[in-house]
């Protein structure tokens, strides 16, 4: 507060206000008496003004009306000005009544003074803002209005804004304010009929988006700015298709959740990406619930340098953990994450451990030294074709590594353990999926010993390492062709940020033993995704860029599933998270017997892994997991996957209000989901 006394502009504004206070006080009398003052009231002004004005100045000072930068006058400033004017009026009334009484003093003077003060000082403030706005524009200081700022320069780009809501209004204001932007805004389009024919800052809302071809023809539009950050994927696709049909370029704002504090900036404009076409609603997080279990806790993240692991770290540090222990086998990934935390996110309470999670002696030392309260286990190999060729690595990393970390969590009394799982664990047809399903079973077998074990199962993540989207983009950059395995292949997708946030939320919901499933939306056809990407690049699929089908790779499914037969699905209090409470041992054995049986089977599996015999590993997986079906030929693949597609999904049943499937229901291949014991 004291810093303002060293600012010469403070004294200029204060002097101006004092002059205004005196002027409006006299003006109130003049208005009251029709600009004719007799000697009695002139004497009254001279007696009251020195007594009342210092108090009014203090009121304005304590309302912070001299701390603002008036070149950025806002509605909030006028609200505080109105409050200060009202309180000044009350002060005038009380002070006059206490020291002079109301004998001979017109009551209306106080109200007139407050009104004039608000109008004149408010006018001064807005005049300052208009002065600076005009001074910063290429049009000079005259006139101080939007019309001069909207006068198009010969080199200015004619643009149309789609979306006449809050984001569009903020975008327009920043274009007005920023002299470096070569934009001439012609008007708005919005599908909200109540806005048609109305104006926003003097610019007309012509009509709906369907009018875009007509407006482009009339106004010679160079570019369309899409300001509908809360639009759905279908709405965004429609706008883009219309823009393409008009042969006009387009850019968009990111989704509203990615814009800090809801401040939409023209600087946030970017080219439309495929993520915009999927557009999923922003995740609603229960911040208090997440803070309760994360704040001031030591958190260990395995696979910390990977796509999901690194985003988990970025989200976790928002909740002020005491320490972050980062474990990763990749030196490059770990180094990059360390540099980001230190130099970009300004977080320094971390420890970097370069280690494989299956290295039990080293991981034991890590647990012993840092004593983590929470574990997020994201370390896993996930590339299906590579793991089909090298199944021993899938078992060593995904199964043995998970078992090592889980057993150490029990040994050292970890509070919560969260396993990042995958939809490929559902009726797995590949080694990768089978290894993740085994990790889920190990997790359930350890439940009930003081640690809250839980898993979070979801589908593909856009932009993650090995995701199909970066591959398609690289192929596009090289001019094509784009390779798709099969025209019927579909996958579930969500963004990395959404997946990480929902993992944190699910961890707060878990009591132990649950497998959480994230709401993945509608599965996306990969061939259609490839076509959309080609169109987004401004080219035509099949003509400018060829799309070729290479055939399903070993272990791949046509359709991914998120729930297997025998798993009951239940809603949670979060609309995007459901919970499965599967009975891994089908009630045949106690949990203790199930755990012993599972551990014995795993010991046999680990011995086979050491021989690096791929076929023997697959055979053993088939013995342990009846739900695992190794695929031998393309006909088996198609038959199995179409059966999965035709099966009734418990998620769909839940969405329709139907009870979850009976645990005795057979899987589409005729086998029950069970562990062989």
DAWO-V651632 format. One record per residue. N is the residue number from 1. BURIAL is 1 if it has 16 or more other ideal C-beta (glycine too) atoms within 10 Angstrom, else 0. D_FIRST is the distance of its C-alpha to the first C-alpha in whole Angstrom. Layout:
BEGIN
n = <N N>
burial = <BURIAL BURIAL>
d_first = <D_FIRST D_FIRST>
END
This chain:
BEGIN
n = <1 2 3 4 5 6 7 8 9 10 11 12 13 14 15 16 17 18 19 20 21 22 23 24 25 26 27 28 29 30 31 32 33 34 35 36 37 38 39 40 41 42 43 44 45 46 47 48 49 50 51 52 53 54 55 56 57 58 59 60 61 62 63 64 65 66 67 68 69 70 71 72 73 74 75 76 77 78 79 80 81 82 83 84 85 86 87 88 89 90 91 92 93 94 95 96 97 98 99 100 101 102 103 104 105 106 107 108 109 110 111 112 113 114 115 116 117 118 119 120 121 122 123 124 125 126 127 128 129 130 131 132 133 134 135 136 137 138 139 140 141 142 143 144 145 146 147 148 149 150 151 152 153 154 155 156 157 158 159 160 161 162 163 164 165 166 167 168 169 170 171 172 173 174 175 176 177 178 179 180 181 182 183 184 185 186 187 188 189 190 191 192 193 194 195 196 197 198 199 200 201 202 203 204 205 206 207 208 209 210 211 212 213 214 215 216 217 218 219 220 221 222 223 224 225 226 227 228 229 230 231 232 233 234 235 236 237 238 239 240 241 242 243 244 245 246 247 248 249 250 251 252 253 254 255 256 257 258 259 260 261 262 263 264 265 266 267 268 269 270 271 272 273 274 275 276 277 278 279 280 281 282 283 284 285 286 287 288 289 290 291 292 293 294 295 296 297 298 299 300 301 302 303 304 305 306 307 308 309 310 311 312 313 314 315 316 317 318 319 320 321 322 323 324 325 326 327 328 329 330 331 332 333 334 335 336 337 338 339 340 341 342 343 344 345 346 347 348 349 350 351 352 353 354 355 356 357 358 359 360 361 362 363 364 365 366 367 368 369 370 371 372 373 374 375 376 377 378 379 380 381 382 383 384 385 386 387 388 389 390 391 392 393 394 395 396 397 398 399 400 401 402 403 404 405 406 407 408 409 410 411 412 413 414 415 416 417 418 419 420 421 422 423 424 425 426 427 428 429 430 431 432 433 434 435 436 437 438 439 440 441 442 443 444 445 446 447 448 449 450 451 452 453 454 455 456 457 458 459 460 461 462 463 464 465 466 467 468 469 470 471 472 473 474 475 476 477 478 479 480 481 482 483 484 485 486 487 488 489 490 491 492 493 494 495 496 497 498 499 500 501 502 503 504 505 506 507 508 509 510 511 512 513 514 515 516 517 518 519 520 521 522 523 524 525 526 527 528 529 530 531 532 533 534 535 536 537 538 539 540 541 542 543 544 545 546 547 548 549 550 551 552 553 554 555 556 557 558 559 560 561 562 563 564 565 566 567 568 569 570 571 572 573 574 575 576 577 578 579 580 581 582 583 584 585 586 587 588 589 590 591 592 593 594 595 596 597 598 599 600 601 602 603 604 605 606 607 608 609 610 611 612 613 614 615 616 617 618 619 620 621 622 623 624 625 626 627 628 629 630 631 632 633 634 635 636 637 638 639 640 641 642 643 644 645 646 647 648 649 650 651 652 653 654 655 656 657 658 659 660 661 662 663 664 665 666 667 668 669 670 671 672 673 674 675 676 677>
burial = <0 0 0 1 0 0 0 0 0 0 0 0 1 1 0 0 1 0 0 1 1 0 0 1 1 1 1 1 1 0 1 1 0 0 0 0 1 0 0 0 1 0 0 1 1 0 0 1 0 0 0 1 1 0 0 1 1 0 1 1 1 0 1 0 1 1 0 1 0 1 0 0 1 0 0 0 1 0 0 1 1 0 0 1 1 0 1 1 1 0 1 1 1 0 0 1 0 0 0 0 0 0 0 0 1 0 0 0 1 1 0 1 1 1 0 1 1 1 0 1 1 1 0 0 1 0 0 1 1 1 0 1 1 1 0 0 1 0 0 0 0 0 0 1 0 1 0 1 1 1 0 0 0 0 0 1 0 0 1 1 1 1 1 1 1 0 1 1 1 1 1 1 0 1 1 1 0 0 0 0 1 0 1 1 1 1 1 1 1 1 1 0 0 0 1 1 0 0 0 1 0 0 1 0 1 1 1 0 1 0 0 1 0 0 1 1 0 0 0 0 1 1 0 1 1 1 1 1 1 0 1 0 1 0 1 1 1 0 1 1 0 1 1 0 0 1 0 1 0 1 1 1 1 0 1 1 1 0 1 0 0 0 0 1 0 1 0 1 1 0 0 1 1 1 1 1 1 1 1 1 0 0 1 0 1 0 0 0 1 1 0 0 1 1 0 0 1 1 1 1 1 1 1 1 1 1 1 1 1 1 1 1 1 1 1 1 1 1 1 0 1 0 1 1 1 1 1 1 1 0 0 0 1 1 0 0 1 1 0 0 1 0 0 0 0 0 1 0 0 1 0 1 1 0 1 1 1 1 0 1 0 1 1 0 0 1 1 0 0 1 0 1 1 1 1 1 1 1 1 1 1 1 0 1 0 1 1 1 0 1 1 1 1 1 1 1 1 1 1 1 1 1 1 1 1 1 1 1 1 0 0 1 0 1 0 1 1 1 1 1 1 1 1 1 1 1 1 1 1 1 1 1 1 1 1 1 1 1 1 1 1 1 1 1 1 1 1 0 0 0 1 1 1 1 1 1 1 1 1 1 1 1 1 1 0 0 1 1 1 0 0 1 1 0 1 1 0 0 0 1 0 1 0 1 1 1 0 1 1 1 1 1 1 1 1 1 1 1 1 1 1 1 1 1 1 1 1 1 1 1 0 1 1 1 1 1 1 1 1 1 1 0 1 1 1 1 1 0 1 1 1 1 1 1 1 1 1 0 0 0 1 0 0 0 1 0 1 0 0 0 0 1 0 1 1 1 1 1 1 1 1 1 1 1 1 1 1 1 1 0 0 1 0 1 0 1 1 1 1 1 0 1 1 1 1 1 0 0 0 0 1 0 0 1 1 0 1 1 0 0 1 1 0 0 1 1 0 1 1 0 0 0 0 0 0 0 1 1 0 1 1 0 0 1 1 0 1 1 1 1 1 0 0 0 0 0 1 1 0 1 1 0 0 1 1 0 1 0 0 1 1 0 0 1 0 0 0 0 0 1 1 0 0 0 0 0 1 1 1 0 0 0 1 0 1 0 0>
d_first = <0 4 5 6 8 10 11 14 14 12 14 17 16 15 18 20 19 20 23 24 23 26 28 28 29 32 32 33 35 37 37 38 41 42 41 43 41 44 43 42 39 38 38 36 33 33 33 30 27 26 26 24 22 19 19 19 16 14 15 14 10 10 12 9 12 10 8 11 14 16 19 19 19 20 22 19 17 20 20 17 18 22 20 18 21 23 21 22 25 26 24 26 29 28 27 31 33 32 32 35 36 37 40 41 37 38 36 35 33 30 31 31 28 26 28 28 24 24 26 25 22 22 25 23 20 23 25 22 23 26 26 24 27 30 29 29 32 35 36 34 32 35 35 32 33 34 37 37 35 38 41 42 43 46 45 43 44 45 43 44 41 43 41 39 37 33 33 36 33 30 33 34 30 29 33 32 28 30 32 34 35 39 39 41 40 43 43 43 45 45 47 46 48 46 44 47 47 43 41 37 35 39 40 43 44 48 49 49 49 53 53 51 55 55 52 52 55 54 51 52 49 48 46 45 41 41 38 40 38 39 43 46 48 51 48 47 51 52 49 50 54 53 51 54 57 55 55 51 48 46 42 40 37 37 37 34 34 33 30 27 25 28 26 30 29 32 32 33 37 39 43 45 46 48 46 45 48 48 45 44 42 39 39 37 36 36 33 33 37 36 33 35 38 36 33 33 37 39 40 43 44 47 48 44 44 46 45 45 44 41 39 40 38 35 35 35 32 30 31 30 33 34 36 38 41 43 46 48 52 50 49 47 46 44 43 41 40 38 37 35 34 33 31 31 29 28 30 32 33 37 40 43 46 49 52 54 54 58 57 58 58 54 53 54 52 49 49 50 47 44 45 44 43 43 45 45 49 48 51 54 56 56 59 62 64 63 64 67 68 66 67 66 63 62 63 62 58 58 60 61 57 56 58 57 53 54 57 54 52 54 55 51 50 48 46 46 48 48 51 50 53 55 57 59 60 62 65 65 67 66 65 62 62 64 62 59 61 62 59 58 61 60 57 59 61 58 57 57 56 53 51 50 52 51 52 50 52 51 53 52 49 48 47 48 50 54 53 55 52 51 55 56 53 55 58 57 55 59 60 62 64 61 63 63 66 67 67 66 63 60 57 54 51 47 44 43 40 41 44 41 39 42 43 40 41 44 44 42 45 48 49 52 55 53 54 51 52 49 50 51 51 55 56 56 59 59 61 59 56 58 59 55 54 56 56 52 53 55 58 61 62 66 66 63 62 65 65 67 68 69 70 68 68 69 67 65 65 65 63 61 60 58 60 63 66 66 62 61 57 55 52 49 46 44 46 46 47 51 53 56 58 61 64 65 68 69 70 73 71 69 66 67 70 68 66 69 71 68 67 71 71 68 70 72 70 68 72 73 70 71 74 72 74 72 75 76 72 72 75 73 70 73 74 71 69 72 69 69 72 72 73 76 76 75 77 76 72 72 74 72 69 70 71 68 67 69 68 66 63 61 58 59 61 58 56 60 59 62 63 62 66 68 68 72 71 73 71 72 74 76 74 72 69 70 70 73 74>
END
